[in-house]
């Protein structure tokens, strides 16, 4: 009996504690830089005390691109140039992500990000824009468009969150205590490569060295892991807001998404009155990276059409 108790103590107390300390040490050793030291392109604007990194290209109607969970503006690296031939394209790193500052102030709620986005638009002098959101960024686009309808022209949701997803891999990582920190402790090239190939991309051959580096690099910025972990308290269920959306909305979905299944796209289409759904085959959770030309064509047609549907 004594041996069993000792074994249980080791399994449930000592080993998790060792992993926690290892993760904390690893993260601390990795996060040595500021976003300004690591950013290869783009510029910064200050919102209060927070320096926000963004990439801006082109002219025309403003198009704001919002990235998703554990991600950054890098997820738009195959889209910015092509879209800039038609629009004023603005891809930002949200507070706590990419090369933007990651303050340990705990202000990472839905309301906080809503105010962050409106402050960002004011700072770069954009009065109204089409909001394009991928994954969690889609949820932010939904929330923003329903709270600031006068600042929103149209909405594009790409494999978006919005409904409860506790049974999905993303929901598991966010909701299981310690799982997200363990993942972030292993936030190196090899780990990201495995995750991208298994969960994000339909075609693993597209997970190149450049792709992996683009995902990993922001996690060398001070405070990156702490900011990412704040998502555990974020309310992802936006069902009621979705049903009140009135802006023309384009829903784009990678058919083979392993994170957010296709049935969610169909639910979006049903719940948003003024919406259209475009399903892209041979694409996973990031169709804007796997099928950038198709996504670009869909966005251009949608935004340039007066009716938006």
N, C-alpha and C positions, 0 to 999 in steps of 0.2 A: 504493500500500500504506500509506503514511504517513497519507493522508487517512482511510483506512478505520480505522486504529488510533485516530486522533484521534476519529473519529465514535463508535467503540465505547466509548472512554473517557468521552465526554460522555454517551452513552446509559446506560451501566451504572454510572458512578461519580458524575459531576458532577451530573446532573439528579436522580437519587435523593437525593443529599446535600442539594441545594437544597430539595427537597420535604420532606425530614426536618426541616431547620432551620425551614422555614416552618410546618410542623405544630406543632413544639415551641413556636415563638413564639406562634402563634395560640392554642394551648391555654393557655399561660401567661397571656396577656392576658385570656382569657375567664374563667378560674377565679379569681375575686376574692372569693368569698363563702363564708360558713359555711352549713351546712344550716339552722341556726336562724334565720339572716337571711332565707332564701328560702322556708322552709316556710309555706304558707298555712293549714294546719290540722294537727291531730294533736298529739302530745306526744313527749317524749324520755325515754329511760331510759338510765342509764350502765352499761355492761358493762366493767369495768376502766377503761381510759382512753377507750373508744369510746362516743360518744353515739349512740344508736340512735333513729331516728324511726319512729313507728308511729301508726296511726289505730285507735281502738277504739270500737266502738259496739254497743249492744244488750245483751241478757241471754240466758242459757240455756247450752246446750252450747258450749264454746269452738270456734271455727273460725279457724284460722290460715291466712291467704292469703299465698303466697310468689310473688313476681314472677319474670320470666325474664331472659334475656340483654339487656344494655345498657338495662335497663328499671328500673321502680320501682313503688312501691305505687300509682302513678297508674293502672296498667292495671286496677285494681279500682274505679275511680271510679263506674262504672255499676252496681256490685253491692253495695257496702257498705251503703247505706241499706236496700235491699230485704231483704238477708240479715239485717240487724240486727233485723228484725221477728220473727225466729225464733231467732237465735243471738247469742252473744257473739262478735262479729266483730272480728278483729285482723289488719290488713293492715300488714306491716312493710316497711321498706326494709332490705335486707341490708347488712351491713358493706361499704362501698365503693360503695354505690348510693343513688339517691334523695337524701334529705336527711340520711342517716346519715353519720357520719365515714368518711373514706377514708384510713386510715393507710398509710404507705409501708413497712410492715413485712414485706411479702411473704407474709403469712399468709392466703392465699386458696385453700388446697387443700380437697379434699373433707372431710378430717378437721377442718380449721379451721372450715368452715361448719357441720359437724355439732355441734361444741362451741359455736359461736356460737348456734345455734338452741336448744340445751338451756339455755344460759345465759340467753337471752332469755326463755324460758318460766319459768325460775326467778325472774327479775327481776320479771316481771309477775304472778307467783304463779298460773300455770296448770299444774296437775299433769298433765292429759291433754287432748288436743285432736284433732279431725279436721284433718288436714293437707291443704290444697288447694294444689297446685303447678301453675303454668303454665309451659310450655316448660322452661327450665333449672330453674325452681322445682319442676317435677315430678320432675326428677332428684334434687334435694335432699330432696323428700318421700319418694322411694323409699329413699334412703340413710338418712334419719332413722328411718323406720318399721322398717327391718330392724335398725338398731343400738339403737334405743330403743323396742322394741315395747310396753313398759309405759306409755310416755308418749303412745302413739298410739291413738286410738279407731278411726278409719277414714281412708282415703286417697282423695283425688280428684285424678286426673291430667288436665290439660287441655292437649292438643296438646304432650305431654311429650317431653323428651329421655330417653335411657336406653340407646339402641343407637348404635353408631358411625354418624356422619352426614357423613363426609368429602366426599361428593359434593354435599351441599346448600349453598345460599348461606351459611347460618350457619357451616357447617364451613369453607367457603372463606375467609370473612372472618377467622375465628379462626386458621386454620392457615397461611395465606400470610404470610410475613414482611413486615411493614410495611403490609399491607393494612388491618388494624384501626386502626393509628395514623393512616393517611391518612384513613380514614372518620371517625375522631374529630376530626381536624383540620378537617373540613368539617361538624362537628356543629352546623349552624345550622338554622333553620326550613325553608329551602328543601330542604336535603338530607334531613331527616327526613320531610318531606312526600312526597318522591319514593319513599323507601324504604317508608314506610307504605302508599302506594298500590300500589306494584309487588309487594311481598313479603308484607306483613302482613295487609292488609284485602282481602276479596273485593269489597266495595262501596266504591269510592273516594270516594263522596259523604259517607261517614261520617268521612273525614279532615278534620275541621273545624279552624279556627284554634285552638280550645280543645284539641283532641286533640294538635296539633303542639306547642303550648306546653307541655303536660303532659309530653311526652317530652323536649323540649329543656331546660327550666328546670333540672333537676338537674345538667346538664353545666356550669353556672356555679359549681358548688360546688368548692372547692379539692380537688385530687387525684382528680377524677372520671375523667379519661382514664387515668391510671396504674392505678387500680383496675380499670377495665374491661379493660385490656390484660392483666391477670393471668390472665384466662381462657384464654390461650394454653397455660398449663401445667396446666389442669384436666383431669382424666380423666373424660370423659363416658360412657365405656362401662360401664354398670351391668348388663350382661346377667345375670351370676351372681346379683346381689342381687335382680333382678326375679323370678327363678325361685324365690327363697326367701320371697317376700312371702306373708304369711298373713292380713293384715288385709283386711276387706271393702274392695274398691277399685272406684271408679267411674271409668271412662275416658270422657272427653268429647272429641270431635274435630270440628273444622271441616272439612267435606268438601273444601273447595277450598284447603286449606293449601298454599302454595307453598314453605314452608320445610321442613316435616316431612310427608311424604306419608301418605295414609290407610293404606297397607300397614303402617306402624309401629303404628297403633292396633290393627289386627287381630293383630299380633304380640304386643302387650301383652296382649290378651284371651286369646290362646293360652297365654302363659307365666305369667300370674297366675291361680292356681287359683280364688280366691274373688273373681271380678271380673265386671263387666257393662260393655258398651260402648254408648254413645249417640253417634250421628253426627248432627251438625247441618248441614243443607244451607244453601247461600247464606252460607257463613261461611269465613273464611280462618284464619290462625294464631291470632287472638284472638277466639274465639267469645264469650267473656265480655263483649266490647265490642260485637261486631256483633249478637249475639242474647242480650242480658243477661237478659231475662225467661225464655227457655228454659233458660239455664244455671242461673238461680236456682231454677226449678221442679225441675230434675233434682237439684240439690244438696239442696234441702229434702226431697224425697221420699226420697232415698238416706240422708241422715243420720238422719231421723226414723224410718226403718224399722228395726226391731230386728235383723232378719237382715242388713241392709246390702247386699242383692243383689236 
